[in-house]
Amino acid sequence: MKKLYTLILLSICTLVSINAIALTHYVSIGTNGTANGNYFSISTFTANIGDVVTWTLVDGVHDVTSTTIPSAAATFSSGSMITIGQQYSYTITAAGTYNYKSSLDAGMTASFTVGGMGITNPTESLNTS
């Protein structure tokens, strides 16, 4: 019985330590004042399951809308972001490549790739009874 409790304790500690390494990836959205100058400050990056992506509007009027994502992931759409400093966040739940765009600006696209590391199911409660 003692071995079972030790195994459970080690499992819980592992899950807690994995949660501690979840990161937030910050992406600014704006314009540099030229025609076709709209941008996502980071056009591509790598993340892990459980990480959060937070987009912040720094200029103009934009949105963030998923175009192609892994089949196990939820789509995302910020709606129109019109106030400087406005943020939209998305928690990553599946490995794969996520492509997104600003549907308000033709050609304004970006992506991120997610590996299988990190929290295995960030929407599942880790509470035990």
Secondary structure, DSSP 8 states (H G I E B T S, - for coil): -HHHHHHHHHHHHHHHHHHHT--EEEEEEEE-SSTT-EEES-SEEEEEET-EEEEEE-SS-B--EEEE--TTS---B---B-STT-EEEEE--S-EEEEEE-TTSTT-EEEEEEEEEE-S-TTS-----
